[in-house]
Amino acid sequence: MMHRFQDSSIGYLNTSTALASGTLESYLDYLVKNNYTVLSFKNLILSAQANQEFYKTVCFTIDDGYIDFKNVAFPLFKKYKLPATVFITTGLVENKLMMWWDQVEYLFNNTEQSKVEITLNSSTLTLKVKSQEEKRAAIRLVVQIFKLFSLSQVFSCLQRLSEQLDVVLPDEPPKQYSALRWADIREMKKYNIDFQPHTVAHPVLSRIGLAEQEWQIKVSSDTIRERLNSNPIAFCYPNGLLGDYTADTISILKRTNFMGACSSERGFFNSAYTDLFNIPRFALPKKYYKFVLYVSGCRFWQLAMQEKIKNVLVTRKTSRQVVDTNNRIDPQVKQVEQI
């Protein structure tokens, strides 16, 4: 799972969240040299439905649809002839909105105030915003709070935030927040880059009503169908953690002819037991050795062993209390102790 890439051409160089081109290229080079299979998310779903076996298989997904994917990542996927899936927020690509978390970042980064009292719904926060470090902390906090709100509440709070920070939001997204355009998307589609929907405006779906959920899903899907002459079958839940979407959300997707969806929950895909509407993902690590641990399967076995050890320790702790009538340790407990 990826989102942003360090792109000097648009002034986006956030090293804490954005991936460097050299890092991504080293990963793609490793996969090609070691004969890995790389699938688009759509083909991952279709292969799973066909009960195909997966061995040394990797799938890259990129959320939202910022222009830095075209500028930085796409040339690398093209160079190595590998597919990827971009989940696009169609309102962003249609140039109808600036992503709400980008608005939060813009407001705090451009305020000249050193401290501000911010009213968010019924809560009032006092935040120091003088230094860049204080601004970054304020941005993180407010973004996390906004994830608890409906989209209408978020935009209402953004308006108040603009007034309280004395910063006017721009009519169009600044360069560093700019999105892919349909011409870009149609060109990249020729090189095995797949595009699937990520809603219209990126609301946390569990925070909005079912009618609005259905509208967000259907309109984003219809837009891609009309613009690209393709039929979307895969979906990506905004934010995507447990609680950010519900069984009703999945029912809407199935009713709208989707075949699967990915979350942001951490985990490996296994066609034998993974629910196709709850496919987990790992954020792409920034360190080479960690990437190799994940794609080689070593991280899978490491996590499996950690879980097994944890279960044994829990059993061991509980079993200490099991004694026979002579106050001797039960023989079965001794076996656990030996493990």
N, C-alpha and C positions, 0 to 999 in steps of 0.2 A: 504494500500500500504506500503510495506516494501522493504528495499534494503540490508542493512548489519546488522550483529549481533556481539556483543562484544564477541571475541573469543581469549582467552589467549593462546590457543594451536598454533595459527599462529601469535600471537603478534598483533592482531587487536583489539585495545581497545579504539577506538575513541568514547568517550562518547557523543559528540555533534551530531553525525549522526547515530551511531549504537545502536541497541536495546539490552538491557540486558535480559538474559534468564529468570530471576525472574519476570520481567515486563510482558513478553509474557506469562509465565505460569499463572500468576494471571488473565490475560484476558481470556485464554482458560478455566480455572477453573470456572470463572464467567459464561461463556456461557453454559457450561455443567450443572452447578448447577441450572441455570435458564431456561433450556429447549429450548435453541435457536437452530435453524437449521443452519448448516454451509455447504455451497456449494462450490465446485470448480468453477472457472470462466466458464469453459466449461459447467457445469451443470446449472449454472445461465442462460447462453444464451439459452440452450435447454429448460429449464423450462419456460423462457419468451416466446419463440416461441410457446410453447404448451399452452400459456395463463394461466399458473398456478398462483395462488395467492401467494404472499410473505408476511409472517408474522414472525416477530422476526428472520429475516434471515441475515446472515453475510457471506461475502466472503473475504478470505485472498489471496492477491497476493504478490509475491516476485519477484522483477525485477533483471535481469542480470545473476545470476547463480554462485555466489561465494561459495566457500567451506564452509564458516561459516554457511550457511543454514543447511547443512548436520550435522555439528558438534554441533550446538546450537539449532536451531529451530526444525529440523526434529524429534529429540527424544521426544520433547514435543507434536507435532502433533500426533506422533505415540502413545504416552502415553494416550492421551485423545481421540484417534481414530477419529480425525478430518481431513478433507481434506484441501488442499491448492493448489494453482497454482503457479508454478515457470515459469516465462517468461525468457527463456535463450537466451543469445547472443551466437550463435553457434560458432563463431570464438574464443571466450573466452574459451568455453568448449572444443573445439578441440585443445586448447593450441597453437593457431596460432597467438594470439595477447595479448597484455597487454592493458587494456582499456585506452583510450586516457586521461581521467581525472586522472587515476592512474599514468600515465606517467608524467603529469604535477606535481602532488603531489610529486612523487619520485624525479624529477629534483630539485624542490625548497627545499625539505627537506634535500637533500644531497649536496647542493652547499655550498662552504666555503666563498663565496663572501658576502659582507655586503650591496652592492647596485649594481644594474645592469640596463642597458638600453636595453630594449627588443623591437625588431622590429617585429610587427605582421601585415603582409601585408604592407599597406602604413603608418601605425601608429607606433609611437615610444613611449614606456612607460618607465618612470624612476621609479623603484621600490626599496624600502628598504627591504632587506631580511636577516637582521642580527638576529633578535629575532624570536622565534617561533610564536609569535603573528603576526609579520610582514610577515612571510612566509605564515601563514594561510590566511591572507588578500590578499596576492599576488596570492595564489592558487585560492581563490574564484573569484577574478577579472578575471584572465586569463581563467578559465573554462567558466565563463559567456561569455566572448568575443568569445571563440572557438565555442560556440553554434550557433554563427552567421555565421560560415564558413561551407563550404563543407568539406567532409571527407579528400579529397586530400589536401585542404588548411590546415586543422588541422595537418596532418602528416608532411607537409612541414614546418609549423611553429614549430612543435615539434623538428624537426631536427636543426633548427636555435636556438631554445631555449636551446637545449642540448649544443650547441657550446658556446652560450653566458653565460650560467651558469657554463660551464666547468665541466659538469657531463655527463658520458657515460651511456646511458640506458642499462639495462641488457638484455641478449639474451632471457631469460625466466622470467616470472613474479616472483618477490620475494614472499616469503611464504604468507605474509599478503594480497597479491592480487591474490592468487591462486584460481582456479575455480573448480567447480564440474567436475567429470569425468563420462564418460558414464556408467561405472560399478556402480558408486554411484547412478546415475539417475535411472538405471534399478532396483536397489534394492529398492529405495524409491517409485518407481511407484507401487510396490506390496502393499504399504500401503496407497493407495489413494492420493498420491501426483501426481498432473497432471503437465505435462510439455508442454509448448506452445512456439512459436517463438517470438523473440524480435529483429529480423534482424541478420545479420552476424557480423557486426562491430559497431553497435549502432550509425549510423549517424542521425542527425536531418533530417528527410526525405524531408522536404520542401526546404532544402538547396542543394539538389542533383537533377539531372535530372530524368525524368520518367523511362528511361531504367535502370538506376542504382537503383532506388527505387524498380522496379520490380525484379531486380536481388537479392537485399538484402532480399526481402520478400520471393521470390520463393526458393532461395537456403537454407535459414534458415528453411523453412517449409519442403523442401525435405530431409534435413539432419535429422530432427527429425523423419520424416516418415520412413527413412531407418534405423536409429539407434534404434528406439523404436518400430517399426512395428505398428505405430498408425497414425491416420489421424488428423493433427492439424486443428482446426476450429476457434481458437481464437488467437488474435494478440494483442500486446502491442506496442504502438507508442513510440519510443525513445524520451526522454524528455517529450513529450506528452501534451504540452500546446497548446492552440489555436495558430495557425500559424506555428506549428511544423509539421503539416501534412495538406493535402489539399483534396479537392473533388476528385482529380485525384488519390491520395493515396488510398482513399476508393474504387474507381472504380477498382484499381488493386487488392485489397483484395477480392472484390466480384468476380472478374474474376478468382481469384485463389482459389475460393470455401471456403473462410472464411465466418463465420456466424456472427462475431461480433469482436469488438476491444475495448480496454480501453485506456483512456487518463490519464493525471495527473491533469486534471481540478477537482476542489473540487465540490463534490455534491453527493446527494443520488440517488440510482437507483430506478426507478419506472417503472414497465413493461408497464404502460399505456401510458407514454409519452417519456421515454428515448430512444433515437436512439441507436440501438445495436452496431453501429459503432462509437459511441461517448459516451461510458459509463464512467461516472466520478468516481473518487475515492478520499477518504480522506487518507492522510498520517496517519499511526497508531500513535495515541498520546502516549506520554511517561508517562502521569499521569493517574492513575486509574480512577479518577472521570470523566475525559474528555472522556475516553473510554466508560464508562457507559452512559454518556450523548448522545454519538453518537448512540450506539447500542440500547438504550432504545427508541429512537425517540425524546427525549427531545430536542436535538440539532436541529433536523429538524424543530420542532415547534418554537424554539427560532429564527432560521433564517427566518422562514416564517413570524413571527410577526415583526421582525426587518424590513423586506421588506415592510410589510403592513404599518407600522408606517412611514417609509421613504416616501412611496407613498402619505400618508395622509399629511405629512408635505410639500411635494412638491406641492400638490393640494392647501393646505392652503396658501402657499406663493404666488402662482399664483392667487388665488381667491381674495386676498386682493386688487387686482387691478380692480376687477369687480364691477362696481357701476351702479346704474340706472340713469335716466335722472335728478333726484333730488339729485344726489350725495349721495344716501343712499346705504348701503351695500345690495347686492342682497340677498333675503331670502335663496337661496340655499347655499350661502357662509356661512350664519349663522350656517347652519347645519354642515358644514365642521368644522367651528370654535368650535362648541360644541364637535365634535369628537376629 
